[in-house]
Amino acid sequence: MDENTKQFREEFKRDLIEWLQLEDKSPADIVDDAPIFGEGMALDSLDAVEIVVMLQRKYGVPQKDFEGNREVFATFATLSDFVQQRRTK
């Protein structure tokens, strides 16, 4: 992983913790290849909606980019890479 990706993932982890008010989590607790939903970060569909809204606001990723694209939410790494590639801000 290159340095830009590493830095972006660290920033994105801090953002997720803030957006979802995960007070019991730190960036080190978010494992790149762990599932976001279920046993991984234990997020649910309402969290997914919140993430999409915040990604649109902070990074300029259009909501339509997520439609029909569930695999993007497989792991933190897949979501982070998707956002990094599509961000406009």
Phi and psi restraints in degrees (value plus and minus 20) as a CYANA .aco file:
   2 ASP   PHI     -98.6   -58.6
   2 ASP   PSI     148.9   188.9
   3 GLU   PHI     -85.0   -45.0
   3 GLU   PSI     -57.3   -17.3
   4 ASN   PHI     -80.7   -40.7
   4 ASN   PSI     -64.7   -24.7
   5 THR   PHI     -84.2   -44.2
   5 THR   PSI     -62.9   -22.9
   6 LYS   PHI     -81.2   -41.2
   6 LYS   PSI     -66.3   -26.3
   7 GLN   PHI     -84.4   -44.4
   7 GLN   PSI     -62.5   -22.5
   8 PHE   PHI     -82.3   -42.3
   8 PHE   PSI     -63.5   -23.5
   9 ARG   PHI     -81.6   -41.6
   9 ARG   PSI     -60.1   -20.1
  10 GLU   PHI     -83.6   -43.6
  10 GLU   PSI     -64.8   -24.8
  11 GLU   PHI     -82.4   -42.4
  11 GLU   PSI     -64.1   -24.1
  12 PHE   PHI     -85.1   -45.1
  12 PHE   PSI     -57.9   -17.9
  13 LYS   PHI     -82.2   -42.2
  13 LYS   PSI     -64.5   -24.5
  14 ARG   PHI     -82.5   -42.5
  14 ARG   PSI     -60.8   -20.8
  15 ASP   PHI     -81.6   -41.6
  15 ASP   PSI     -67.3   -27.3
  16 LEU   PHI     -79.2   -39.2
  16 LEU   PSI     -63.3   -23.3
  17 ILE   PHI     -80.6   -40.6
  17 ILE   PSI     -62.8   -22.8
  18 GLU   PHI     -88.3   -48.3
  18 GLU   PSI     -70.3   -30.3
  19 TRP   PHI     -80.2   -40.2
  19 TRP   PSI     -61.7   -21.7
  20 LEU   PHI    -115.2   -75.2
  20 LEU   PSI     -15.9    24.1
  21 GLN   PHI      31.4    71.4
  21 GLN   PSI      32.5    72.5
  22 LEU   PHI    -111.3   -71.3
  22 LEU   PSI      50.3    90.3
  23 GLU   PHI     -80.5   -40.5
  23 GLU   PSI     -44.6    -4.6
  24 ASP   PHI    -109.0   -69.0
  24 ASP   PSI     -13.7    26.3
  25 LYS   PHI    -136.4   -96.4
  25 LYS   PSI     130.7   170.7
  26 SER   PHI    -143.7  -103.7
  26 SER   PSI     144.4   184.4
  27 PRO   PHI     -74.4   -34.4
  27 PRO   PSI     -54.3   -14.3
  28 ALA   PHI     -85.6   -45.6
  28 ALA   PSI     -42.9    -2.9
  29 ASP   PHI     -95.9   -55.9
  29 ASP   PSI     -37.7     2.3
  30 ILE   PHI    -111.9   -71.9
  30 ILE   PSI      89.5   129.5
  31 VAL   PHI    -108.1   -68.1
  31 VAL   PSI     107.4   147.4
  32 ASP   PHI     -72.6   -32.6
  32 ASP   PSI     -63.8   -23.8
  33 ASP   PHI    -117.5   -77.5
  33 ASP   PSI      -9.6    30.4
  34 ALA   PHI    -105.3   -65.3
  34 ALA   PSI     129.1   169.1
  35 PRO   PHI     -80.1   -40.1
  35 PRO   PSI     126.1   166.1
  36 ILE   PHI     -98.7   -58.7
  36 ILE   PSI     -59.7   -19.7
  37 PHE   PHI    -123.5   -83.5
  37 PHE   PSI     137.7   177.7
  38 GLY   PHI      57.6    97.6
  38 GLY   PSI    -151.8  -111.8
  39 GLU   PHI     -91.5   -51.5
  39 GLU   PSI     -37.4     2.6
  40 GLY   PHI     -89.4   -49.4
  40 GLY   PSI    -120.1   -80.1
  41 MET   PHI    -103.9   -63.9
  41 MET   PSI     -27.4    12.6
  42 ALA   PHI      42.7    82.7
  42 ALA   PSI      15.2    55.2
  43 LEU   PHI    -105.8   -65.8
  43 LEU   PSI     143.8   183.8
  44 ASP   PHI    -145.4  -105.4
  44 ASP   PSI    -195.0  -155.0
  45 SER   PHI     -84.9   -44.9
  45 SER   PSI     -51.6   -11.6
  46 LEU   PHI     -86.9   -46.9
  46 LEU   PSI     -56.2   -16.2
  47 ASP   PHI     -83.3   -43.3
  47 ASP   PSI     -58.7   -18.7
  48 ALA   PHI     -81.2   -41.2
  48 ALA   PSI     -61.9   -21.9
  49 VAL   PHI     -82.6   -42.6
  49 VAL   PSI     -64.6   -24.6
  50 GLU   PHI     -81.5   -41.5
  50 GLU   PSI     -62.1   -22.1
  51 ILE   PHI     -81.3   -41.3
  51 ILE   PSI     -66.9   -26.9
  52 VAL   PHI     -80.8   -40.8
  52 VAL   PSI     -63.0   -23.0
  53 VAL   PHI     -83.2   -43.2
  53 VAL   PSI     -65.1   -25.1
  54 MET   PHI     -88.6   -48.6
  54 MET   PSI     -54.4   -14.4
  55 LEU   PHI     -86.2   -46.2
  55 LEU   PSI     -54.8   -14.8
  56 GLN   PHI     -87.4   -47.4
  56 GLN   PSI     -63.1   -23.1
  57 ARG   PHI     -88.7   -48.7
  57 ARG   PSI     -68.9   -28.9
  58 LYS   PHI    -102.9   -62.9
  58 LYS   PSI     -60.5   -20.5
  59 TYR   PHI    -130.5   -90.5
  59 TYR   PSI     -25.0    15.0
  60 GLY   PHI      53.1    93.1
  60 GLY   PSI       0.5    40.5
  61 VAL   PHI    -101.4   -61.4
  61 VAL   PSI      96.6   136.6
  62 PRO   PHI     -83.4   -43.4
  62 PRO   PSI     122.0   162.0
  63 GLN   PHI     -76.8   -36.8
  63 GLN   PSI     -56.4   -16.4
  64 LYS   PHI     -81.2   -41.2
  64 LYS   PSI     -44.6    -4.6
  65 ASP   PHI     -85.7   -45.7
  65 ASP   PSI     -41.5    -1.5
  66 PHE   PHI    -112.4   -72.4
  66 PHE   PSI     -37.4     2.6
  67 GLU   PHI     -84.0   -44.0
  67 GLU   PSI     106.9   146.9
  68 GLY   PHI      48.6    88.6
  68 GLY   PSI       0.5    40.5
  69 ASN   PHI    -147.7  -107.7
  69 ASN   PSI      33.8    73.8
  70 ARG   PHI     -82.5   -42.5
  70 ARG   PSI     -50.2   -10.2
  71 GLU   PHI     -82.2   -42.2
  71 GLU   PSI     -40.9    -0.9
  72 VAL   PHI     -79.9   -39.9
  72 VAL   PSI     -51.6   -11.6
  73 PHE   PHI    -111.0   -71.0
  73 PHE   PSI      -5.6    34.4
  74 ALA   PHI     -83.3   -43.3
  74 ALA   PSI     -69.7   -29.7
  75 THR   PHI    -158.5  -118.5
  75 THR   PSI     148.5   188.5
  76 PHE   PHI     -79.1   -39.1
  76 PHE   PSI     -62.2   -22.2
  77 ALA   PHI     -81.8   -41.8
  77 ALA   PSI     -63.0   -23.0
  78 THR   PHI     -85.6   -45.6
  78 THR   PSI     -59.7   -19.7
  79 LEU   PHI     -88.2   -48.2
  79 LEU   PSI     -65.0   -25.0
  80 SER   PHI     -80.7   -40.7
  80 SER   PSI     -66.2   -26.2
  81 ASP   PHI     -83.2   -43.2
  81 ASP   PSI     -60.7   -20.7
  82 PHE   PHI     -79.7   -39.7
  82 PHE   PSI     -67.4   -27.4
  83 VAL   PHI     -86.9   -46.9
  83 VAL   PSI     -63.7   -23.7
  84 GLN   PHI     -79.2   -39.2
  84 GLN   PSI     -58.4   -18.4
  85 GLN   PHI     -93.0   -53.0
  85 GLN   PSI     -49.2    -9.2
  86 ARG   PHI    -126.2   -86.2
  86 ARG   PSI     -25.1    14.9
  87 ARG   PHI     -85.6   -45.6
  87 ARG   PSI     126.4   166.4
  88 THR   PHI    -138.8   -98.8
  88 THR   PSI     -25.9    14.1
